[in-house]
Amino acid sequence: MEFVHPERLWFLFLSLIPVIIHLFHFRKRKNFYFSSLRFLQYLEKEQQNVRKLKHFILLLCRILAILAIVIAFAQPQLIKNVGQKSGKNAVIIYLDNSFSLSAFGAEGTLFSEGRELAKRIISKLEPDTRVLICSNLLDNQEQRFISKAAAKNYLDKLELYALPRTLNEILKWQQQCIKQHEIQHEKLGNIKQFLISDFQQNQCLIENQEPKSNQTFFAYQLKAQNAQNAYIDSVWFSKPTHQLQTEQQLNVRVINAGELNQKHMELKIEIGKIKRTLFAELNTKGQTTISFPYTETNSGLVTGSAQINDAQIHFDDTWYFSYEVPEQTSIYLIEDENSSPAVQKAFSVEPRYKIQKTSISQVNSSALQESDLIVLNGLNSIASGITQTLLEAHQNGQRILIIPGEQILFNEYRALLEGLSLPVLGNIQNSQLALQKINDNDPFFAGVFEKKQERLNVPLLKKSYSVFGQAQSGATSLLILRSGQPLFLRSSDHAFLFTSALDPSFGSLVNQSLFPTILLRCAEYASKRFAEYAVLGKDVQIKVRANYQQEAPLLLKSPQTEFIVQYQSSPNLLRIQIGGSAALEKLKANHYELLSSNILAKLALNYNRSESELSYLEPTLLKQRFGEKGIKNCTFNQVSNGQSLQDIELESNTTFWRFFLVLALSFLFIELALLKWWK
């Protein structure tokens, strides 16, 4: 037997009050005058024993009534499993609030069912039970044990969250909270851990666990009535760059994760001022790519979206994107006296390219930082200071195109090329230099050729620099010579390299129509200033090419949300941080403007699609997985007909406060009866 509030037992001293009253009998005496006391003395002796018995019974009733009242308020209880561990009992409830819980169950969404189930569990707990609520947030509020009322209030405020968690993360978090509470506050007795989730297969990742003997687990699997979902998996453009009044094509991949065919699935597309509605047919567990060709009539910063109409689970029905159709692209041309004029001539055919030309000895760092594309045209020597400046510019998002001179200093080129993740130039080769292959499968050439280029044998060169270390650099060959050596390459982060000089002694490359095409495509790549979209919970950083050196905060603003973002600034580049629980809780999938005093960029944020594939773990497999990982003491329940019909069986302590309260009232009624009828 234990007491919930043992400190209240100090009030047992109140039982002394009726004893004191009985001993001292504070009533005043009255004088009566009789002629003879003979008959009074006789009656007093006759009733003395009866009166003493009555007073003793009254005293006993009063003492017992006070004792019963005090014990009732101390709330006595019989502790079950008392042999396991002493201390206050605790209940830990994990409520999965990932987006898959937006599917419909028998009584609303699975998330609302899970919340009500958690409240019912809390209502059945003893008053002194310590309660910990955790969800996929796993923030500071979910580290503390709280009261039953506070736990219910927290559940009411809980919403769906963009970041799913694995069971291993949840169990590890709970163990840390238990350990922290026992170190800082008190030892815990029996600990019951409830896991309320739909238990998707990608969520049920568990490492080996070592629960203590006082830990008991209960798993409640929320089951959707209709496991159907169609969603947009991704979008992309056929051409990597956008230009005004040119042909472009948007591709939308739609996946059907359900067991039923989807006929006449409606797809709404908005791209700036362009709006279209398309229809698609999706087979069971199938996917399709819907292509929408259009002519780019938008300019500047453009926002767009692709949206389907699905019956349930709507977080993945819309995909947002944004891009820029630049009005002008800045090109910084670094040359010397032997540089070919063909480079400047190629860029000059497009009025939207702003060309600034300088010599290697007069490079202006501020002008270089403001440019989109930096072209090294026919340089033989690159000083170490210029190399460092160019590498910093490339890290800040600027593109670099290198066309070597006819007599380069290999050691000076090595540092720059290795810093740009490009292969190193070696000795001059003069055999098998015909153009053999164009890698037109690469996005760099998307939309350039009307049909696929077959194997070629075009004599372009008389000599060319060899390359080595290409495999280690990870660079991709775009033009390949007959010798197997590349003529033109790009690095993984879009630095470009020709392996031939433009001097006539090296060949007739500048006279080929392919040469200006490649230069203009490099400039188009350079005009891309930010990503078309980012995924919440997956991408923690967005790079935006914008010159912002102020200390004022930056704001991400949508029609529904405003959020002050953390960022890192460097010349011509902003790194916007969208990771962390605060960003995931506040930011929603939508279009956003990046604001200071003006609009720096337009960004598109989307939810992660990892929760879109409705694949659940069956209870038998779930129990087996728990057992394999060391969790043996676990009870599994499947909630398929609504949470209100689900039985909740908890091993609770036996309480006796009601019994002692009734006992106290009984003693008081006995006292009143004695006073009224025992004369």
LUMBAKOL-83679 format. One record per residue (C-alpha): x, y, z. Coordinates in steps of 0.5 Angstrom, whole numbers, plus 500, padded with zeros to 3 digits. Layout:
XYZ/...
//
This chain:
500500500/503507498/500514498/500519492/500525497/504522503/505529506/498530507/498525513/501530517/494532518/492526522/494530528/487533528/484527531/487529537/481535537/475530539/480527545/481534548/474536547/472529551/477530556/476537558/469537557/468545556/461546557/459550563/456547569/449550572/447550579/440546581/437547588/433541591/431539598/434532598/440529593/438522595/434521589/439524584/445520587/441514586/440516578/447518577/450512579/445508575/446512568/454513569/456506566/451508560/453515559/460513559/459508553/455513549/461518550/466513548/463511542/462518540/469520541/471513537/466515531/469522531/476520531/475515526/472520521/477525522/482519520/478517514/478524511/485525512/487518509/482519503/486526501/492522502/490517496/492511498/493506493/496498492/502498487/502493482/509490480/512493486/517489485/520491479/522498481/520504486/518511484/513515480/510511474/511514467/507514461/511516454/506517448/509517441/504520436/506520429/504526425/507525419/504527412/501520411/497520417/492525413/489519410/482517412/480512417/473510420/473517424/476522420/484523419/488518422/492523425/485526429/484518431/491518433/490524437/484522441/486515442/492518446/487523450/483516452/490513454/492519458/485519461/486512464/492514468/493515475/493522477/501522479/503519473/509522469/507523462/511525456/508526449/513526443/512527436/516527429/518534432/523532437/524539440/525542447/517541449/518534448/523533453/520534459/515530463/508534464/501533467/495530464/492536463/498539460/499533455/492534453/493541451/499539447/496534443/491539441/496544439/500538435/499539427/502535421/509536420/514535414/519531417/518523418/522520423/524512424/522508430/529508432/530515432/523515436/526510441/533513442/529520444/525517449/531513452/535520453/529523456/528518461/535518463/535525463/529526468/532521472/538524473/535531474/529530478/527523480/527515479/521513475/517506477/514502471/514506464/509504459/511507452/505507447/507508439/501510435/503510428/501507421/508504421/510505414/515500412/520506411/519508418/520502421/527502422/530499428/537498431/538493437/534496443/536494451/530496454/530495462/525491466/520496468/519498461/513496457/511497450/504498446/504499439/497502436/497501428/492506425/489503419/486507413/480505410/482506403/490506401/490510395/494515393/496519387/502524387/507528383/514525384/518531380/518536375/523538370/525542364/527539357/532545356/536547362/536554361/530559359/530564354/524569352/521567345/524560345/521553345/521549352/518543355/515542362/515534364/511532370/512525373/505522376/505516380/499512382/501508389/494505390/491499387/486502383/487505376/486512375/482514369/482522367/487524372/486532372/493535371/493543372/499547370/501554371/507557369/507565370/501567365/501560362/495556364/493549362/489543364/491536362/489529363/492523364/491515365/495512371/495504372/495500378/502502382/504505375/507512373/507516367/510522365/506528362/510533357/507540356/511544351/510551350/513558348/517562353/513568354/514570361/520574363/524576369/522571375/517566374/513562378/509555376/506549379/503543377/497540381/493534380/486532384/487526388/481523393/486523399/493525402/493532399/500534401/503531395/498533390/502540388/509541386/512548386/517551382/520557380/526560375/528566371/528568364/534573365/534580361/541580361/547576362/554579364/560576361/567578363/572576358/579576360/584576354/591577352/594580346/594573342/587571344/582570339/577575337/572569335/570569342/567576343/564575336/560569338/557573344/556579341/550576336/546576342/544583345/542580352/549578353/553584356/560583355/566586359/573585356/579586360/587584360/590579365/593584368/587589369/582584372/577588377/575584382/568587383/567587376/569580376/564578382/558581379/559577372/555571371/560568366/568568366/571567360/579565360/580566352/587564350/591565356/598562357/600564364/595565370/598568376/596565383/593571385/588570379/587563380/585564388/580570385/577565380/576559385/572564390/568566384/566559382/565557389/560563389/556560383/559564377/561559371/568559368/570557361/577556360/580556353/587555353/593559349/598556345/603555349/601554356/605554363/602547365/604548373/600555373/594551369/594545374/592549380/586552377/584546373/584542380/580547384/575547379/574539379/577539371/582534369/589537368/592539361/598535359/603535353/600536346/598531341/597531334/594524331/587522331/584529332/577528328/571529332/568522333/562523338/558529341/555527348/548529346/545525352/548530356/543536359/548541356/546539349/538539350/534542345/541544341/540538335/534536332/536529332/541524335/548525332/551519330/558517330/562523326/569523323/569531322/577534322/577540326/584540329/591539328/593539335/590539342/592538349/592531352/588531359/589526365/586525371/579525368/576520372/578522379/576529377/569527375/568531369/564529363/566529356/562533351/566533345/570526344/576526339/577519335/583518340/578518346/581524349/576530350/575536346/570539351/569538358/564540364/565539371/560537376/559544378/559547371/566549370/568548362/574547359/576546351/583542350/585546344/587553343/584557338/590559334/590557327/596552328/591548332/586547327/579551325/575550331/573557331/570556324/565551325/558552327/559548333/563553337/559559337/553554339/557551345/559558347/552561347/550555351/555556357/552563357/545560358/548556364/551562367/544566367/541561372/541564378/538559383/535552384/528551380/525548387/528545394/525540398/523541405/527536410/532534404/535540402/538544408/541550404/539553398/544557394/542564391/546568386/545575389/550580391/547582399/553584404/548588409/547585416/539586416/535580416/532576410/525574410/522568406/515571405/509567402/501569402/500565408/507565412/513569413/519567416/526570418/531565415/539564417/543565411/551566410/553571405/559572400/560576394/555574389/552568393/547567399/546561402/539560405/538555411/532551411/534546415/532545422/526544426/524551426/524552419/520545418/515547423/514554420/515553412/510550408/510548401/509554397/512560393/516564397/519571395/526572398/526579401/530585404/528592402/527589395/526582392/532578391/529571388/523567388/524560391/519554391/519549396/516542396/514537401/518530401/515525398/518519402/511519405/507518399/508511398/503507402/506501404/505499411/508493415/503488418/502487425/506480425/512483421/512489426/512484432/517480429/522486428/521489435/522482438/529481433/531488436/530486443/523489445/520483447/515486452/510489447/503489445/500490438/493493436/491495430/486500429/481499423/474501425/475507429/479509435/473510439/471502439/479500441/479498448/485501452/487496457/492499462/495495468/493501473/494501481/488500486/486506489/482506496/480514497/473513495/473507500/476512506/471517504/465513504/468510511/468517514/461519512/459513515/462515522/459522522/452519520/453514526/455520531/449524529/444518530/447517537/446524539/439524536/436517538/440515544/438519550/
//
